[in-house]
């Protein structure tokens, strides 16, 4: 969210506990592949008839289970799961001492993040007993959610529908770098990449240093954590949901902040209108008093999510597919 100012086969599943269950809360790390870990906080439904809300992270990191919004939904009986991507500092810190992060091996794409959500959902369903899962994206994670296929309903919260509308300055800077290097046939692409990475590195360095101080994570992971943030920033360069072949059998609810940046809000609304016109099952609700940091409007946000989850019969929808 801060960064809006800028911009396979499973090798092994482990359920290593990072903190024991307390009040129904369980914090675990799951290894998707060698060097690819996601850290997850989860609480099963208090009401077994209700679905579980799978909260996808923003660019900054996952939403803690202690957040008032997630607590309120859990108190209503919903299951709640909050995940980090493998590129986030908590996941990097959870790697083995000599493990190389997977995102160091090859560049990450938006589809890579979608893959992590799908793979986590598999283990939650098969091994942890979570049945009906409803992903709830948050800004950045709306880009990977566009590639999800195994969920009948997705709730898109203040979604990133295009990097140009969310981060016009960053995209303009990238365009300037490209134009400047247009006739640099042998090193132009590398020059553009270096220029963008320098801006990302400058932006994220203080964030990583703060994470290290607050959490006591090993200092030798600093560059890996920084590279994780760079991987996410690179992945959404030039992203536009209009270029994605969205599945028509997935229903989507767009939760839009009334006080969102006008350019971003306009593109969100245009996206909903375009999809509705094309026959997609898409709806929209605007939280009038909310800003981009939508969870500050806790009661309205909780009510909107709860209403959508309660009114949606996941099992019936899956049978109809």
C-alpha positions in Angstrom: 0.0 0.0 0.0 2.8 2.4 0.8 4.4 1.3 -2.4 1.5 2.8 -4.4 3.7 5.8 -4.1 6.2 3.9 -6.3 6.2 1.2 -7.7 5.4 -26.8 -10.4 5.3 -29.3 -8.5 5.3 -29.1 -4.8 8.8 -30.0 -3.5 7.8 -30.3 0.1 4.9 -29.3 2.4 5.8 -28.6 6.0 3.6 -27.3 8.7 6.3 -26.1 11.1 4.8 -24.2 13.9 6.3 -20.7 14.7 4.0 -20.2 17.6 1.7 -22.7 19.3 -2.1 -22.4 19.1 -3.5 -19.8 21.5 -7.2 -18.9 21.6 -7.6 -20.9 18.5 -4.8 -19.0 16.7 -2.1 -20.9 14.9 1.0 -19.4 13.2 2.8 -21.7 10.8 5.2 -21.7 7.9 4.6 -23.8 4.9 7.3 -24.7 2.4 6.0 -24.7 -1.1 9.3 -25.5 -2.8 12.9 -25.4 -1.8 13.6 -21.9 -0.7 10.0 -20.8 -1.0 8.2 -20.4 2.3 4.9 -18.6 3.3 4.1 -17.6 6.8 0.4 -18.0 7.8 -1.7 -17.0 10.8 -5.0 -18.9 10.9 -8.1 -19.4 13.1 -10.7 -22.0 12.2 -14.4 -21.0 12.0 -16.2 -20.8 15.3 -19.3 -21.7 13.3 -18.6 -24.7 11.1 -21.3 -23.7 8.7 -19.4 -20.5 7.8 -16.6 -20.1 5.3 -13.0 -19.1 5.9 -11.8 -15.7 4.7 -8.3 -16.0 3.2 -6.7 -12.6 3.5 -4.0 -12.0 0.9 -1.3 -9.5 1.8 -0.7 -6.0 0.6 2.6 -5.0 -0.7 3.8 -4.1 2.8 3.1 -7.5 4.4 0.2 -9.6 5.6 -2.6 -8.3 7.9 -1.9 -9.6 11.5 -4.6 -11.8 12.9 -4.7 -9.4 15.9 -6.1 -6.7 13.7 -9.5 -5.5 14.9 -11.1 -6.2 11.5 -10.0 -9.9 11.4 -10.9 -10.3 15.0 -14.4 -9.0 14.4 -14.9 -11.4 11.5 -13.6 -14.3 13.7 -16.0 -13.3 16.5 -18.9 -13.6 14.0 -17.9 -17.2 13.4 -15.9 -17.0 10.2 -12.6 -18.8 9.8 -9.8 -16.3 9.2 -6.4 -17.0 7.5 -3.8 -14.3 6.8 -0.8 -15.1 4.6 2.5 -13.6 3.6 4.0 -14.2 0.2 7.3 -15.9 0.0 8.9 -12.5 -0.8 7.8 -10.8 2.4 10.3 -10.4 5.3 8.6 -12.9 7.7 8.7 -15.6 5.1 12.4 -14.8 4.3 13.2 -14.9 8.0 11.6 -18.3 8.3 14.0 -19.9 5.8 16.7 -22.2 6.9 20.0 -20.5 7.7 21.7 -21.6 4.4 18.6 -21.5 2.2 18.6 -19.3 -0.8 15.2 -17.6 -1.4 13.5 -19.0 -4.5 12.9 -15.5 -5.9 16.7 -15.1 -6.1 16.8 -18.0 -8.6 14.5 -16.5 -11.2 12.4 -13.3 -11.6 8.9 -13.5 -10.0 5.8 -12.7 -12.0 2.2 -11.9 -10.9 1.3 -15.5 -11.7 4.0 -16.7 -9.2 2.1 -15.0 -6.4 -1.2 -16.5 -7.6 0.4 -19.9 -7.5 1.4 -19.4 -3.9 -2.2 -18.7 -3.0 -3.5 -21.7 -4.9 -0.9 -24.0 -3.3 -1.6 -22.7 0.2 -5.3 -23.2 -0.3 -4.7 -26.9 -1.2 -2.9 -27.6 2.0 -5.4 -25.7 4.1 -8.2 -27.7 2.6 -6.5 -31.1 2.7 -4.4 -31.0 5.8 -5.9 -28.3 8.0 -9.6 -28.9 7.5 -10.5 -25.5 6.0 -13.3 -26.2 3.6 -14.9 -23.1 1.9 -12.2 -20.5 1.3 -12.9 -17.0 0.1 -9.9 -14.9 -0.9 -9.9 -11.3 0.1 -7.3 -9.3 -1.8 -5.8 -6.1 -0.6 -4.5 -3.5 -3.1 -1.4 -5.2 -4.6 -2.7 -8.7 -4.2 -5.6 -8.0 -6.5 -3.1 -8.4 -9.3 -2.3 -12.1 -8.5 -6.0 -12.7 -7.6 -6.8 -12.0 -11.2 -5.1 -15.3 -12.0 -6.8 -17.4 -9.3 -9.0 -20.2 -10.7 -10.1 -22.5 -7.8 -12.3 -20.1 -5.8 -16.0 -19.5 -6.7 -15.9 -16.0 -5.0 -13.1 -13.4 -4.6 -13.5 -10.2 -2.7 -11.2 -7.5 -4.2 -10.4 -4.7 -1.6 -9.2 -1.3 -2.9 -7.8 -3.4 -5.8 -4.8 -2.6 -8.0 -6.5 -2.8 -11.4 -3.7 -1.1 -13.2 -0.2 0.1 -12.2 -0.7 3.2 -14.3 -3.7 4.4 -12.4 -2.2 3.3 -9.0 1.3 4.7 -9.6 1.3 7.2 -12.4 4.6 8.8 -11.3 6.4 5.4 -11.2 5.0 4.4 -14.6 5.9 7.8 -16.1 9.5 7.4 -14.8 9.7 3.9 -16.3 8.5 5.3 -19.6 11.1 8.1 -19.5 13.8 5.6 -18.8 12.7 3.5 -21.8 12.5 6.5 -24.1 16.0 7.7 -23.0 17.4 4.3 -23.8 15.4 3.6 -26.9 18.5 3.6 -29.1 20.7 1.8 -26.7 20.3 -1.5 -28.5 22.9 -3.4 -26.5 22.2 -2.2 -22.9 19.0 -0.3 -22.9 16.9 -2.9 -21.2 19.5 -3.4 -18.5 19.8 0.4 -18.0 16.0 0.7 -17.5 16.1 -2.2 -15.0 18.9 -0.6 -13.1 17.1 2.7 -12.9 13.9 1.2 -11.7 15.6 -1.0 -9.2 17.5 1.9 -7.8 14.3 3.8 -7.1 12.7 0.7 -5.5 15.8 0.0 -3.4 15.8 3.6 -2.1 12.2 3.3 -1.2 12.2 -0.1 0.6 15.6 0.2 2.4 14.2 2.0 5.4 11.2 -0.4 5.6 13.6 -3.4 5.8 15.8 -1.8 8.4 12.7 -1.1 10.5 11.5 -4.7 10.1 14.9 -6.0 11.2 15.0 -3.7 14.3 11.4 -4.5 15.4 11.5 -8.2 14.9 15.1 -9.2 15.7 15.5 -11.0 12.4 19.1 -11.9 11.3 20.9 -9.0 9.7 22.4 -11.3 7.1 19.0 -11.6 5.5 18.7 -7.8 4.8 19.6 -8.0 1.1 17.2 -11.0 0.7 14.4 -9.1 2.3 15.1 -6.1 0.2 15.2 -8.2 -3.0 11.8 -9.7 -2.0 10.3 -6.2 -2.0 12.0 -5.4 -5.3 10.5 -8.7 -6.7 7.0 -7.6 -5.9 7.5 -4.1 -7.2 8.9 -5.4 -10.5 6.1 -7.9 -10.9 3.3 -5.3 -11.2 5.2 -3.0 -13.6 2.8 -2.3 -16.5 0.0 -4.5 -14.9 -3.5 -3.9 -16.2 -6.3 -6.3 -15.4 -7.8 -5.7 -18.8 -5.0 -7.8 -20.3 -5.9 -10.8 -18.1 -8.2 -13.5 -19.3 -10.4 -13.6 -16.1 -12.4 -16.9 -15.6 -16.1 -16.2 -16.0 -17.1 -18.8 -13.4 -15.5 -16.8 -10.6 -17.7 -14.2 -8.9 -16.0 -11.0 -7.7 -17.0 -8.3 -5.4 -15.1 -5.0 -5.6 -14.9 -3.1 -2.4 -13.9 0.5 -3.3 -13.0 3.3 -1.0 -15.1 6.5 -1.4 -12.0 8.7 -0.7 -9.6 6.7 -2.9 -7.3 8.5 -5.2 -9.5 9.7 -8.1 -7.4 8.2 -10.9 -7.3 4.8 -9.2 -10.9 4.9 -8.3 -12.0 5.8 -11.8 -10.1 2.8 -13.2 -11.6 0.5 -10.6 -15.1 1.6 -11.5 -14.4 1.4 -15.3 -13.0 -2.2 -14.7 -16.3 -3.2 -13.0 -18.4 -1.7 -15.7 -16.3 -3.3 -18.4 -16.6 -6.8 -16.8 -20.3 -6.5 -16.2 -20.9 -5.5 -19.8 -18.9 -8.6 -20.9 -21.1 -10.9 -18.8 -18.8 -11.5 -15.8 -20.4 -12.0 -12.4 -19.0 -8.8 -10.9 -20.5 -6.4 -8.3 -19.2 -3.3 -6.5 -19.7 -1.7 -3.2 -18.3 1.7 -2.3 -17.5 2.5 1.3 -18.1 6.2 1.2 -16.1 7.3 4.2 -13.1 5.0 3.5 -9.7 5.9 2.2 -7.2 3.6 0.6 -6.3 2.3 4.1 -9.7 0.8 4.2 -9.4 -1.1 7.4 -9.5 2.1 9.3 -13.2 2.1 8.4 -13.5 -1.2 10.4 -17.2 -1.5 10.9 -18.2 -0.8 7.3 -15.4 -3.0 5.9 -16.4 -5.9 8.3 -20.1 -5.5 7.4 -19.4 -5.6 3.6 -17.2 -8.7 3.8 -19.5 -10.5 6.2 -22.6 -9.8 4.0 -20.8 -11.1 0.9 -19.6 -14.2 2.6 -22.9 -15.0 4.3 -24.9 -14.5 1.0 -22.6 -16.8 -1.0 -23.1 -20.5 -1.0 -19.7 -21.8 -1.8 -20.6 -25.5 -1.9 -23.6 -24.9 -4.2 -21.5 -22.7 -6.5 -18.8 -25.4 -6.8 -21.3 -28.0 -7.6 -22.6 -25.9 -10.5 -19.2 -25.4 -12.1 
